Amino acid sequence: MDDVLVTGLGALSPLGAGTDAFWRGMHAADTAPLRVPDPLAHMDHPLMYLVPEADVPDGPEEQDGLPLGRGSRFALAAAREAVLDAGLAGPPAPDTGRDRGRGAAQDTGQGTERDTRQDAGPDAPRAGLDPRVGLDPRRVAVALSSGMGDTDLHEGWWTGQAPASGRWAPTFPVASVVGGWFGAQGVNTCVSNACAASGYALSVAADLIRSGEADVVIAGGAEAYSRVALGCFNRLGAIDPERCRPFSAERRGTVFGEGAAVLVLESAAHARARGARTVYGRLAGAGWSCDAYHATAPEPSGAQIERAMREALREAGAGGGSGPGGLGFVMPHGTGTELNDVVESRVLGALAPRTPLYSVKALIGHTGGAAGAFAALAAALVLHHKTLPPNVPIGEPDPECAVPLPSGSAPMTGGYGLVNAYAFGGNNISLVFGEAAA
């Protein structure tokens, strides 16, 4: 079976625009949520990890005549970076006098790095895919996810704050928006099974490649502030009044984050044929399961999340211990809610007792339908740099969550990383990413 490679990465997060900003933020390990700038957020804890205002894309406001919300614009910004990073984007668009800068070298005073500022403004022409690399657009697919999609548009209409366009728009257009921008004529699908959605989207993307339906899939997730979602979690009493601190003895719930994480997945044969310039790793295994237990609470024994983890590890051929065939790290689901963290900790303690964890949610909050994609992006960066960054300090650890959360950077000790994502309805997925073959 042909390997599924990660050949491009894109991110827009509370750490800023681009994967370089994300990687730097992982090492800085210093973030905090903000009060949402919404005068109608009448709730106890209107907190969220927000994309910095300077990095919020100012467009496009619509595509093909339909208005686009914040979630779609986030997805498009991250997808543009990922496709460019993979070397699949068409020739640079003509300069319109605005700073496009995508992928250009920039002297930062600390060496040269990619300029990852987002610009998909209303006057930016669609980039398209580069025909010079032998891409067949009929074999390029899109699998993106979102828990709330472009709900901000609808919330605006409900409260008399309608966007400029008077046209109705669908709530979940993120995949079709990205597919339309690039002219991807393969499968375009939006997955929306809550907080496991982007993990499922990545698994669907790998299946499309392995089944021969696609050569390249633009995959990941996007999530933006939604007054309804934050209000509902406040009503559930599930928002921590201070920060997202999974596995902490003081945790009192989760805190949402927003942004988009996109990975370009590609068959190894296609990547070799076109001479892909960077391979971050490979998506080596996936496991799905469902608790069939409760609408919101995890099943207390953890039997089904263990099943998903074991299946993903088995498919990847990853074993215990250190070395190339061992599990080097885990990106847990851990949200900061009481039972979720305890159940996952117990399973990890039995399955991989000494494997270090890196908590993406402690860094950028719980990004809902994009959480699995952000964890996958972080895993790909760790595999690529062979370094596990320090965790954001969570305070006193919960003795019932006996998992290793290193406070300092450490070299990777195994060739695989496990990513977990769970959701309401008992939806569970685990993914295993491995180092790229030499």
C-alpha positions in Angstrom: 0.0 0.0 0.0 1.4 3.4 -1.0 2.3 5.7 1.9 0.3 8.8 2.5 2.7 11.7 2.9 2.3 15.2 4.4 3.9 17.5 1.9 2.4 20.9 2.9 1.3 22.7 6.1 -0.8 25.8 6.7 -2.0 27.4 9.9 -3.8 30.4 11.2 -4.1 30.3 14.9 -4.2 32.4 18.2 -0.4 32.3 17.8 -0.6 34.3 14.5 -0.5 33.6 10.8 1.5 30.7 9.4 3.2 27.5 10.6 6.4 29.4 11.5 4.4 31.4 14.0 2.8 28.2 15.3 6.1 26.4 15.8 7.6 29.5 17.6 4.5 29.7 19.8 4.8 26.0 20.7 8.3 26.7 22.0 7.3 29.9 23.8 4.6 28.1 25.7 3.0 31.3 26.9 -0.6 32.0 25.9 -3.9 33.1 27.5 -7.5 33.5 26.4 -9.1 36.9 25.9 -12.6 38.3 26.4 -14.4 38.1 23.1 -15.1 41.5 21.6 -18.8 40.8 21.3 -21.3 43.1 23.1 -23.9 40.4 22.8 -21.9 37.8 24.6 -24.0 37.8 27.7 -22.6 34.8 29.5 -20.6 34.1 32.6 -17.3 33.4 30.9 -17.0 35.0 27.4 -13.4 33.8 27.0 -11.6 32.4 24.0 -8.2 32.0 22.4 -8.6 34.4 19.4 -6.7 34.8 16.2 -4.9 38.2 16.6 -6.8 40.9 14.9 -3.9 41.9 12.7 -3.8 38.3 11.3 -7.6 38.0 10.6 -8.0 37.8 6.8 -9.9 40.7 5.4 -11.5 38.7 2.7 -12.7 37.5 0.4 -16.1 38.6 1.6 -17.8 36.4 -0.9 -17.2 33.7 -3.5 -19.3 33.0 -6.5 -21.8 35.5 -5.2 -22.2 33.9 -1.8 -21.0 35.6 1.4 -18.2 33.9 3.4 -18.0 33.9 7.1 -14.9 33.9 9.4 -14.6 30.1 9.3 -14.3 29.9 5.5 -11.8 32.8 5.4 -9.7 31.0 8.0 -9.8 27.8 6.1 -8.9 29.5 2.8 -5.9 31.3 4.4 -4.5 28.1 5.9 -5.1 26.2 2.7 -3.3 28.8 0.6 -0.3 28.5 2.8 -0.4 24.6 2.8 -0.7 24.4 -1.0 2.0 26.9 -1.5 4.2 25.1 1.0 3.7 21.8 -0.9 4.8 23.5 -4.2 1.4 23.0 -5.8 0.2 26.6 -6.1 0.0 28.3 -9.5 2.2 31.2 -10.5 2.1 34.2 -8.2 -0.8 36.5 -8.8 -0.1 39.9 -10.3 0.7 42.6 -7.7 -2.3 44.7 -7.0 -0.4 47.1 -4.7 -1.3 45.1 -1.6 1.3 42.9 0.3 0.8 39.4 -1.0 4.0 37.9 0.4 2.9 34.3 0.5 5.9 32.1 0.6 8.4 34.9 -0.2 11.7 35.0 1.6 11.8 37.6 4.3 14.8 38.7 6.3 13.7 38.8 9.9 17.1 39.6 11.3 17.3 36.0 12.6 17.7 34.3 9.3 15.4 33.9 6.3 12.0 32.4 6.7 8.7 32.2 4.8 6.5 35.3 5.0 3.2 33.7 6.1 1.0 36.7 6.3 -2.5 35.9 5.1 -3.9 37.8 2.2 -7.0 36.4 0.4 -8.6 39.8 0.1 -11.5 40.7 -2.1 -9.2 41.8 -4.9 -6.9 38.8 -4.8 -7.3 36.5 -7.8 -7.8 32.8 -7.2 -4.4 31.1 -7.1 -5.3 27.8 -8.7 -3.1 24.7 -8.9 0.1 24.7 -10.8 -0.2 22.6 -14.1 3.6 22.6 -14.4 3.9 19.9 -11.7 1.6 17.5 -13.6 -1.4 17.8 -11.3 -4.7 16.5 -12.7 -7.4 18.7 -10.9 -9.8 15.8 -11.2 -7.5 13.9 -8.8 -7.2 16.7 -6.2 -9.7 16.4 -3.4 -10.7 18.5 -0.4 -11.7 17.1 3.0 -12.2 19.8 5.6 -14.1 20.0 8.8 -15.8 22.5 11.1 -18.0 22.3 14.1 -19.8 25.6 13.5 -18.8 26.6 10.0 -19.9 30.1 9.0 -22.4 30.4 11.8 -21.2 34.0 12.4 -23.0 35.1 9.3 -26.3 33.6 10.5 -25.8 35.0 14.0 -25.4 38.4 12.4 -28.6 38.0 10.5 -30.5 36.8 13.6 -29.4 40.0 15.5 -29.8 42.4 12.7 -26.1 42.7 11.9 -26.3 41.2 8.4 -23.2 41.2 6.2 -23.0 43.4 3.1 -24.5 40.7 0.9 -28.2 40.1 1.2 -27.9 36.6 -0.1 -28.4 33.5 2.1 -25.3 31.3 2.5 -24.9 27.7 3.7 -23.5 27.1 7.2 -20.8 24.6 6.2 -19.2 25.7 2.9 -15.5 25.4 4.0 -14.6 22.5 1.7 -16.4 23.9 -1.3 -14.9 27.3 -0.8 -11.3 25.9 -0.7 -12.1 23.5 -3.6 -13.5 26.3 -5.7 -10.6 28.6 -5.0 -8.1 26.0 -6.2 -10.2 24.4 -8.9 -10.0 21.0 -7.1 -12.4 18.8 -9.1 -12.1 15.6 -7.0 -14.2 14.9 -3.9 -15.0 18.1 -1.9 -16.5 17.1 1.5 -17.1 18.9 4.8 -17.0 16.7 7.9 -18.9 18.0 10.9 -19.1 15.4 13.7 -18.2 17.9 16.4 -14.7 17.9 18.0 -13.5 14.7 16.2 -14.3 16.2 12.8 -10.9 17.2 11.5 -9.4 13.9 12.6 -12.1 12.1 10.6 -11.4 14.5 7.7 -7.8 13.5 7.7 -8.7 9.8 7.8 -11.1 10.3 4.9 -8.4 12.0 3.0 -6.0 9.1 3.5 -8.7 6.7 2.4 -9.3 8.6 -0.8 -5.6 8.4 -1.6 -5.2 4.7 -0.6 -8.3 3.7 -2.6 -6.9 5.4 -5.7 -9.6 8.1 -5.8 -7.2 11.0 -5.3 -3.5 11.8 -5.6 -3.6 14.9 -3.5 -6.0 15.9 -0.7 -6.2 19.3 1.0 -7.3 18.3 4.5 -7.8 19.8 7.9 -10.3 21.9 9.8 -11.4 25.5 10.6 -13.3 27.0 13.5 -14.2 30.6 14.3 -15.9 32.3 17.2 -19.6 31.5 17.6 -21.7 33.2 20.1 -24.1 30.3 20.1 -21.4 27.7 20.7 -19.7 29.6 23.5 -23.1 30.4 25.1 -24.1 26.7 25.1 -20.9 25.6 26.8 -21.4 28.3 29.4 -24.9 27.0 30.0 -23.4 23.5 30.4 -21.0 24.9 33.0 -18.1 23.6 30.9 -16.0 26.7 30.5 -12.9 27.3 32.7 -13.0 30.8 34.1 -9.2 31.2 33.7 -7.6 29.2 30.9 -7.6 25.8 29.2 -5.5 23.5 31.5 -6.0 19.8 30.6 -4.9 17.3 33.3 -4.6 20.0 36.0 -6.0 19.5 39.4 -7.5 23.0 39.2 -9.2 22.5 35.8 -12.8 23.6 35.7 -13.7 23.0 32.0 -12.4 23.9 28.6 -11.8 27.2 26.8 -12.4 27.5 23.1 -9.9 28.6 20.5 -10.3 29.5 16.8 -8.3 29.2 13.6 -7.5 26.8 10.9 -5.0 24.0 10.3 -4.6 22.4 6.9 -2.3 19.6 5.7 -1.6 18.6 2.1 -1.7 14.8 2.0 -0.3 13.1 -1.1 0.5 9.6 -2.3 4.1 8.8 -2.1 4.2 7.8 -5.8 2.7 11.2 -6.8 5.1 13.1 -4.5 8.1 11.2 -6.0 7.0 11.7 -9.5 6.8 15.5 -9.1 9.8 15.8 -6.9 8.0 17.1 -3.7 10.5 19.4 -2.0 9.5 18.7 1.6 8.0 15.7 3.3 7.0 16.4 6.9 6.0 12.8 7.7 3.3 10.3 6.8 -0.1 9.4 8.0 0.6 5.8 8.9 -2.5 4.7 10.7 -6.1 5.5 11.8 -8.7 4.0 14.1 -12.4 5.0 14.5 -14.8 4.0 17.2 -18.0 5.1 18.9 -18.9 4.9 22.6 -22.7 4.6 21.9 -23.0 5.7 25.5 -24.1 9.3 26.1 -24.8 12.4 24.1 -22.0 14.4 25.7 -20.2 12.4 28.4 -17.4 9.9 27.5 -17.9 6.2 28.4 -16.1 5.9 31.8 -14.2 2.7 31.1 -12.5 4.1 28.0 -12.9 0.9 26.1 -13.8 2.5 22.8 -11.1 5.2 22.8 -8.6 2.4 23.6 -10.0 0.4 20.6 -9.4 3.4 18.3 -5.8 4.0 19.6 -4.9 0.3 19.3 -6.3 0.1 15.8 -4.3 3.2 14.7 -1.1 1.9 16.2 -1.6 -1.6 14.7 -2.2 -0.1 11.2 0.9 2.0 11.5 3.0 -0.8 12.8 4.1 1.3 15.8 5.3 -0.4 18.9 6.3 0.6 22.4 9.7 1.7 23.5 12.1 4.1 21.9 13.7 4.0 18.4 12.4 4.4 14.9 9.6 1.9 15.4 8.4 3.2 18.8 5.9 5.8 19.9 7.7 9.0 20.6 4.9 11.3 21.7 1.1 11.7 22.1 -1.0 14.7 21.2 -4.0 13.9 23.5 -7.6 15.0 23.2 -7.6 16.3 26.8 -9.9 19.2 26.9 -9.8 20.3 30.6 -13.1 18.8 31.4 -13.1 16.4 34.4 -14.1 13.0 33.2 -12.6 13.4 29.7 -9.1 13.9 31.0 -9.3 11.1 33.6 -10.6 8.5 31.1 -8.0 9.4 28.5 -5.2 9.4 31.1 -6.1 6.0 32.3 -6.0 4.5 28.8 -2.8 6.2 27.9 -1.3 5.0 31.2 -2.0 1.4 30.3 -1.2 1.7 26.6 1.9 4.0 26.6 2.8 4.7 30.2 6.1 6.5 29.6 5.3 8.3 26.4 5.4 12.1 26.7 2.3 14.1 25.9 2.1 17.5 24.3 -1.1 19.4 24.9 -2.1 21.6 22.0 -5.2 22.7 23.8 -3.2 24.1 26.7 -1.5 26.3 24.1 -4.4 27.5 21.9 -7.6 26.3 23.5 -10.1 23.8 22.2 -10.5 24.5 18.6 -13.6 22.2 18.2 -13.9 20.9 14.7 -10.3 21.9 13.9 -8.8 20.4 17.1 -7.6 17.1 15.4 -6.1 19.0 12.5 -4.2 21.3 14.8 -2.9 18.3 16.8 -1.9 16.6 13.5 -0.1 19.8 12.3 1.8 19.9 15.6 2.7 16.2 15.2 4.0 16.8 11.7 6.1 19.7 12.9 7.5 17.6 15.8 8.4 14.7 13.4 10.0 17.2 11.0 12.1 19.0 13.6 12.6 15.9 15.7 11.9 17.9 18.8 9.1 17.9 21.3 8.4 21.5 22.6 7.7 22.3 26.2 4.1 22.2 27.4 2.3 25.2 28.6 2.4 25.1 32.5 -0.9 23.8 33.8 -0.3 24.1 37.5 -0.6 21.2 39.9 -1.3 18.0 38.0 -4.3 15.9 38.8 -3.1 12.7 40.6 -5.8 10.9 38.7 -4.2 12.0 35.4 -0.8 10.4 35.8 0.5 11.3 32.4 4.0 12.8 31.5 3.7 16.5 30.4 7.3 17.6 29.9 8.0 21.2 30.9 11.1 21.6 28.7 12.0 20.8 25.1 13.3 17.3 24.4 14.5 15.3 21.4 12.1 12.9 19.9 12.8 9.3 21.1 10.5 7.4 18.8 9.5 7.5 15.1 5.8 7.8 15.6 3.3 10.2 17.1 -0.3 9.5 18.3 -3.1 12.0 17.8 -6.4 11.6 19.6 -9.7 13.5 18.9 -13.0 12.8 20.6 -16.5 14.3 20.3 -20.0 14.5 21.6 -22.0 11.5 20.5 -19.1 9.3 21.4 -17.2 9.8 18.2 -13.6 8.8 18.6 -10.6 8.8 16.3 -6.9 8.2 16.7 -4.3 8.9 14.0 -0.7 7.8 14.0 1.9 9.9 12.1 5.3 8.5 11.3 8.7 9.9 10.2 9.2 10.3 6.5 11.1 7.4 4.9 14.8 8.3 4.3 
